[in-house]
Amino acid sequence: MVTAPFTQNLARRIADTVMKRYPHADMYPYRLWCYPQGFVLWGFIRLWEDTKEQKYLDYVLDYAERSVDSEGNAYRFRGNSMDDIMAGSVLVWVYHYTGDPRMLKACRQIRAAFDDYPRTREGGFWHGRGKPQMWVDGVFMGQMFLTKYAKFIADEQDKAYCFDEAYRQMSVIYDYCRKGNTGLLLHAYCEDRAAGWADPKTGLSPEVWSEGLGWYALILAETLELFPKEHPGRERLELQYRQLMESLLACQDRESGLWYQVVDKGDCTDNWCDTSGSAMFQYSMLRGVQMGLLPAEPYYDAACKAYNGLCGKAVTGQDGGVDIVDACDGLCVQENYSAYINYKKTDNAKEAVAAVLWAAELTEFH
């Protein structure tokens, strides 16, 4: 367990602040059926699993009740992007916990969204149905659902599909977006080269964005926790994970322990350390040590240093709750370095709050 002045009960304090500011999780920014609710609620699920404090479970179950009607239909679910699908992973867990047949029906509706979902030539899911683009963000969103569905709901045939698909998506994004011989990934790939940010020859976006790479770091750790030991793709996923961690170790800011908005350009004086991506990296790194995927030396110390840096980004707000500072809210793929580092910072960016909750819960309770 790691402690620092502000880490005392930081996970609980963040969760309690979220519940106070958003009495129902579907009020959490910015729209119904999108990844922020799913992201923050997985923090609540884990906090309940470790504390057994009923209020955290009630918050999750309330979200499920408000998202699924009496017939078991996922209320207003469209499945038009990977972002929409991610929140469905919470319903998978709720079905596992409650056995409610309505939740099972809703989860199967969400699972069906994959059946006709558009793909790139190599089989990567488009980030949204309207444009032939694959983002590292979307790999997290889709596989959070598929891997949880495989674990808690799928029959043997569909379980094999879900894990095969998860392997395919993480392999395809790696093949598209890997930067040189590092373990880092550029933010996105555009198949038709039509996006303003896309290189006309490669289709790639120009930079390694902290939070985008953070989604990739999270889903590697989350998937490897559930992924079958005997799956032929497991060795490659473990290699991708270790390559990423090696590169992150090299890019970590020595003073703060955090990581930069453009991850591999920390020597640029206008670059800055991003709370959201840093929390994702810290979680993934510490989880890897705990699962035996990484040696404790040097990764445990690096994760501890990162967590202490994160605690400096958690401050007391005007309402007495926890504010998370120094992150951007809802940043999409940008055209150049300047656009990434000059994007407006926002207190309590929805991704940053959830990411620090994940990091704090793991660090304080494991």
C-alpha positions as CSV (number, residue, x, y, z in Angstrom):
1,M,0.0,0.0,0.0
2,V,1.3,3.5,-0.9
3,T,0.4,6.5,1.1
4,A,1.0,10.3,0.7
5,P,-0.6,13.3,2.3
6,F,-3.7,13.4,0.1
7,T,-4.0,9.7,-0.5
8,Q,-5.8,9.0,2.7
9,N,-9.0,7.4,1.5
10,L,-8.6,9.1,-1.9
11,A,-10.6,6.5,-3.8
12,R,-13.5,6.8,-1.4
13,R,-13.3,10.6,-1.5
14,I,-13.4,10.7,-5.3
15,A,-16.3,8.2,-5.3
16,D,-18.2,10.2,-2.7
17,T,-17.6,13.4,-4.6
18,V,-18.9,11.9,-7.8
19,M,-22.1,10.7,-6.0
20,K,-22.6,14.1,-4.5
21,R,-22.2,16.0,-7.7
22,Y,-24.0,13.4,-9.9
23,P,-26.7,11.7,-7.7
24,H,-27.3,9.3,-10.6
25,A,-24.5,8.0,-12.7
26,D,-26.3,8.7,-15.9
27,M,-25.9,12.4,-15.0
28,Y,-22.1,12.0,-15.3
29,P,-21.0,13.9,-18.4
30,Y,-21.7,13.9,-21.1
31,R,-24.6,11.9,-22.6
32,L,-26.5,8.7,-22.0
33,W,-24.7,5.5,-23.3
34,C,-21.2,6.7,-23.5
35,Y,-17.9,5.6,-22.1
36,P,-17.6,8.0,-19.1
37,Q,-20.4,6.3,-17.2
38,G,-18.9,2.9,-17.8
39,F,-15.4,4.1,-17.0
40,V,-16.3,5.7,-13.6
41,L,-18.6,2.9,-12.6
42,W,-15.9,0.3,-12.9
43,G,-14.1,2.2,-10.3
44,F,-17.2,2.0,-8.1
45,I,-17.5,-1.8,-8.8
46,R,-14.0,-2.4,-7.6
47,L,-14.4,-0.1,-4.6
48,W,-17.5,-2.0,-3.6
49,E,-15.7,-5.4,-4.1
50,D,-12.9,-4.3,-1.8
51,T,-14.9,-2.3,0.9
52,K,-18.4,-3.9,0.7
53,E,-19.8,-0.4,1.4
54,Q,-23.4,-0.6,0.1
55,K,-23.6,2.9,-1.2
56,Y,-21.1,2.1,-4.0
57,L,-23.0,-1.0,-5.0
58,D,-26.3,0.9,-4.9
59,Y,-24.8,3.6,-7.3
60,V,-23.9,0.9,-9.8
61,L,-27.2,-0.9,-9.6
62,D,-29.2,2.4,-9.9
63,Y,-27.4,3.0,-13.2
64,A,-28.4,-0.4,-14.5
65,E,-32.0,0.1,-13.4
66,R,-32.1,3.5,-15.2
67,S,-30.5,2.1,-18.3
68,V,-32.7,-1.0,-18.9
69,D,-36.5,-1.0,-19.1
70,S,-38.9,-3.5,-17.6
71,E,-38.7,-5.7,-20.7
72,G,-35.0,-5.9,-20.6
73,N,-34.3,-3.4,-23.5
74,A,-31.2,-1.3,-23.2
75,Y,-32.9,2.1,-23.0
76,R,-32.0,4.3,-26.0
77,F,-28.9,2.2,-26.9
78,R,-27.8,2.7,-30.5
79,G,-24.3,1.1,-30.8
80,N,-23.2,3.7,-33.3
81,S,-19.7,3.9,-31.9
82,M,-17.3,2.0,-29.7
83,D,-17.8,4.7,-27.1
84,D,-21.5,3.7,-26.8
85,I,-20.7,0.0,-26.3
86,M,-18.2,0.5,-23.4
87,A,-20.9,1.3,-20.8
88,G,-22.6,-2.0,-21.5
89,S,-19.7,-3.7,-19.7
90,V,-21.2,-2.5,-16.5
91,L,-24.5,-4.3,-17.3
92,V,-22.5,-7.5,-17.8
93,W,-21.2,-7.2,-14.3
94,V,-24.6,-6.3,-12.9
95,Y,-26.1,-9.4,-14.5
96,H,-23.3,-11.5,-13.1
97,Y,-24.0,-10.1,-9.6
98,T,-27.8,-10.1,-9.7
99,G,-28.8,-12.8,-12.2
100,D,-31.5,-10.4,-13.4
101,P,-32.8,-11.7,-16.7
102,R,-33.5,-8.2,-17.9
103,M,-29.8,-7.4,-17.7
104,L,-29.0,-10.5,-19.7
105,K,-31.3,-9.5,-22.5
106,A,-29.8,-6.0,-22.5
107,C,-26.3,-7.4,-22.7
108,R,-27.2,-9.6,-25.6
109,Q,-28.6,-6.6,-27.4
110,I,-25.3,-4.8,-26.9
111,R,-23.4,-7.8,-28.0
112,A,-25.4,-7.9,-31.2
113,A,-24.0,-4.5,-32.2
114,F,-20.7,-6.2,-33.1
115,D,-22.4,-8.4,-35.6
116,D,-22.7,-5.8,-38.3
117,Y,-20.2,-3.3,-37.1
118,P,-17.9,-1.9,-39.9
119,R,-14.3,-2.8,-40.0
120,T,-11.1,-1.8,-41.8
121,R,-9.6,-4.1,-44.4
122,E,-7.5,-5.8,-41.7
123,G,-10.5,-6.3,-39.4
124,G,-10.2,-3.4,-37.0
125,F,-13.5,-1.9,-35.8
126,W,-14.1,1.6,-36.9
127,H,-14.2,4.0,-33.9
128,G,-17.7,5.1,-35.1
129,R,-19.9,3.8,-37.8
130,G,-19.6,6.9,-40.0
131,K,-15.8,7.0,-40.7
132,P,-13.2,4.4,-41.6
133,Q,-10.9,5.3,-38.7
134,M,-9.5,3.2,-35.9
135,W,-8.5,5.0,-32.6
136,V,-6.6,3.5,-29.7
137,D,-9.5,4.8,-27.5
138,G,-12.0,2.6,-29.2
139,V,-9.9,-0.6,-28.6
140,F,-10.5,0.0,-24.9
141,M,-14.2,0.7,-25.4
142,G,-15.0,-2.3,-27.4
143,Q,-12.9,-4.9,-25.6
144,M,-14.0,-3.8,-22.1
145,F,-17.4,-5.2,-23.2
146,L,-16.3,-8.2,-25.1
147,T,-13.9,-9.6,-22.5
148,K,-16.3,-9.1,-19.7
149,Y,-19.1,-10.6,-21.8
150,A,-16.8,-13.6,-22.5
151,K,-16.1,-14.1,-18.8
152,F,-19.6,-13.7,-17.3
153,I,-22.2,-14.5,-20.1
154,A,-21.0,-16.1,-23.3
155,D,-21.4,-19.8,-24.1
156,E,-18.2,-21.6,-25.1
157,Q,-18.5,-20.8,-28.8
158,D,-19.2,-17.1,-28.2
159,K,-16.5,-16.9,-25.6
160,A,-14.0,-18.1,-28.1
161,Y,-15.2,-15.4,-30.5
162,C,-15.0,-12.7,-27.9
163,F,-11.4,-13.5,-26.9
164,D,-10.3,-14.0,-30.6
165,E,-11.8,-10.6,-31.4
166,A,-10.1,-8.9,-28.5
167,Y,-6.8,-10.3,-29.7
168,R,-7.5,-9.2,-33.2
169,Q,-8.4,-5.6,-32.3
170,M,-5.3,-5.1,-30.1
171,S,-3.1,-6.7,-32.7
172,V,-4.5,-4.6,-35.6
173,I,-4.1,-1.3,-33.7
174,Y,-0.6,-2.2,-32.8
175,D,0.3,-3.0,-36.4
176,Y,-1.3,0.2,-37.6
177,C,-0.1,2.7,-35.0
178,R,3.2,1.4,-33.4
179,K,5.7,4.2,-33.5
180,G,9.0,2.9,-34.9
181,N,10.5,0.2,-32.7
182,T,9.0,1.5,-29.5
183,G,6.0,0.2,-27.5
184,L,4.2,3.5,-28.0
185,L,1.2,3.9,-30.3
186,L,0.2,6.9,-32.3
187,H,-3.4,8.1,-31.6
188,A,-5.3,6.9,-34.7
189,Y,-5.4,5.5,-38.2
190,C,-7.6,6.6,-41.1
191,E,-8.1,4.1,-43.8
192,D,-9.2,6.5,-46.6
193,R,-6.7,9.2,-45.5
194,A,-9.6,11.7,-45.6
195,A,-9.2,13.0,-42.0
196,G,-7.3,16.3,-41.7
197,W,-5.0,14.7,-39.2
198,A,-4.1,11.7,-41.3
199,D,-0.7,11.4,-43.0
200,P,-1.5,11.0,-46.8
201,K,0.8,8.0,-47.1
202,T,0.3,6.1,-43.9
203,G,-3.1,7.3,-42.7
204,L,-1.6,7.8,-39.2
205,S,-2.1,10.7,-36.8
206,P,1.0,12.6,-35.9
207,E,1.5,12.2,-32.1
208,V,1.5,9.8,-29.2
209,W,-1.3,11.3,-27.0
210,S,-1.2,10.5,-23.3
211,E,-4.8,9.6,-22.7
212,G,-5.2,7.8,-26.0
213,L,-2.2,5.6,-25.1
214,G,-3.6,5.3,-21.7
215,W,-6.7,3.6,-23.0
216,Y,-4.4,1.1,-24.7
217,A,-2.4,0.5,-21.5
218,L,-5.6,-0.1,-19.6
219,I,-7.1,-2.6,-22.0
220,L,-3.9,-4.6,-22.3
221,A,-3.9,-5.1,-18.5
222,E,-7.7,-5.7,-18.3
223,T,-7.6,-8.2,-21.1
224,L,-4.5,-10.1,-19.9
225,E,-6.2,-10.5,-16.5
226,L,-9.0,-12.5,-18.2
227,F,-7.4,-13.8,-21.3
228,P,-7.0,-17.6,-21.5
229,K,-3.5,-18.8,-20.7
230,E,-3.7,-21.3,-23.6
231,H,-4.9,-18.8,-26.2
232,P,-2.3,-18.7,-29.1
233,G,-2.4,-14.9,-29.1
234,R,-1.6,-14.4,-25.4
235,E,2.2,-14.4,-25.9
236,R,1.9,-11.5,-28.4
237,L,-0.4,-9.5,-26.1
238,E,2.1,-9.9,-23.3
239,L,4.9,-8.8,-25.6
240,Q,2.9,-5.7,-26.6
241,Y,2.3,-4.9,-22.9
242,R,5.9,-5.3,-21.9
243,Q,7.1,-3.2,-24.8
244,L,4.7,-0.5,-23.8
245,M,5.8,-0.5,-20.2
246,E,9.4,-0.3,-21.2
247,S,8.7,2.7,-23.3
248,L,6.6,4.4,-20.6
249,L,9.4,3.8,-18.1
250,A,11.8,5.7,-20.4
251,C,9.3,8.6,-20.9
252,Q,8.3,9.0,-17.3
253,D,9.1,12.5,-15.9
254,R,11.7,12.0,-13.3
255,E,10.6,14.9,-11.1
256,S,6.8,14.4,-10.9
257,G,6.6,10.7,-11.8
258,L,3.9,11.5,-14.4
259,W,3.8,11.4,-18.2
260,Y,3.5,14.2,-20.7
261,Q,0.5,15.1,-22.8
262,V,2.6,14.1,-25.9
263,V,4.2,11.2,-24.3
264,D,7.6,11.0,-26.0
265,K,8.3,14.7,-26.3
266,G,9.0,15.5,-22.7
267,D,12.0,17.6,-23.7
268,C,9.8,20.2,-25.3
269,T,9.4,23.1,-22.9
270,D,5.7,23.7,-23.7
271,N,4.7,20.1,-23.1
272,W,3.0,19.3,-19.7
273,C,2.1,16.3,-17.6
274,D,-1.4,15.0,-18.1
275,T,-3.3,13.7,-15.2
276,S,-5.6,11.4,-17.1
277,G,-3.1,9.5,-19.1
278,S,-0.7,9.3,-16.2
279,A,-3.4,7.7,-14.0
280,M,-4.1,5.1,-16.7
281,F,-0.4,4.3,-17.0
282,Q,0.0,4.1,-13.3
283,Y,-2.9,1.7,-13.0
284,S,-1.7,-0.5,-15.8
285,M,1.9,-0.6,-14.6
286,L,0.9,-1.5,-11.0
287,R,-1.6,-4.1,-12.2
288,G,1.1,-5.7,-14.3
289,V,3.4,-6.0,-11.3
290,Q,0.6,-7.5,-9.3
291,M,-0.2,-10.1,-12.0
292,G,3.4,-11.1,-12.4
293,L,3.7,-9.6,-15.9
294,L,6.3,-7.2,-14.8
295,P,9.2,-7.4,-12.4
296,A,8.8,-5.4,-9.2
297,E,12.1,-3.7,-9.9
298,P,11.9,-1.1,-11.5
299,Y,8.2,-1.0,-12.2
300,Y,6.8,-1.0,-8.6
301,D,8.8,2.0,-7.7
302,A,7.9,3.8,-10.9
303,A,4.2,3.2,-10.2
304,C,4.6,4.4,-6.6
305,K,6.3,7.6,-7.8
306,A,3.5,8.1,-10.4
307,Y,0.8,7.7,-7.7
308,N,2.4,10.3,-5.5
309,G,2.5,12.6,-8.5
310,L,-1.2,12.0,-9.1
311,C,-2.0,12.8,-5.5
312,G,-0.7,16.3,-6.2
313,K,-3.4,16.6,-8.9
314,A,-6.2,15.9,-6.4
315,V,-7.2,19.1,-4.6
316,T,-10.1,20.2,-2.4
317,G,-12.9,21.8,-4.4
318,Q,-15.2,24.7,-3.3
319,D,-17.8,22.2,-2.3
320,G,-15.4,20.3,-0.1
321,G,-15.1,17.4,-2.6
322,V,-12.1,16.3,-4.6
323,D,-11.2,18.2,-7.8
324,I,-8.9,16.6,-10.3
325,V,-6.8,19.1,-12.2
326,D,-4.5,19.3,-15.3
327,A,-6.3,17.2,-17.9
328,C,-8.3,17.8,-21.0
329,D,-12.0,16.9,-21.4
330,G,-13.1,14.9,-24.5
331,L,-10.1,15.5,-26.7
332,C,-10.4,13.8,-30.1
333,V,-7.6,13.2,-32.6
334,Q,-5.7,16.4,-33.3
335,E,-3.7,17.5,-36.4
336,N,-0.4,18.4,-34.8
337,Y,1.7,18.6,-31.6
338,S,0.6,22.2,-31.0
339,A,-3.1,21.3,-31.0
340,Y,-2.5,18.6,-28.4
341,I,-0.5,20.6,-25.9
342,N,-2.6,23.8,-26.3
343,Y,-5.9,22.0,-25.9
344,K,-7.8,23.6,-23.0
345,K,-7.3,22.0,-19.6
346,T,-10.4,21.4,-17.5
347,D,-10.9,20.7,-13.9
348,N,-12.7,17.4,-13.3
349,A,-12.4,16.2,-16.9
350,K,-14.6,13.2,-16.9
351,E,-11.8,10.8,-18.1
352,A,-9.4,12.1,-15.5
353,V,-11.7,11.7,-12.5
354,A,-12.5,8.1,-13.5
355,A,-8.8,7.3,-14.2
356,V,-7.6,8.6,-10.9
357,L,-10.4,6.7,-9.1
358,W,-9.1,3.5,-10.8
359,A,-5.5,4.3,-9.8
360,A,-6.4,5.2,-6.2
361,E,-8.6,2.2,-5.7
362,L,-5.9,-0.2,-7.0
363,T,-3.1,1.5,-5.0
364,E,-4.9,1.8,-1.7
365,F,-6.6,-1.6,-1.6
366,H,-4.1,-4.0,-3.3
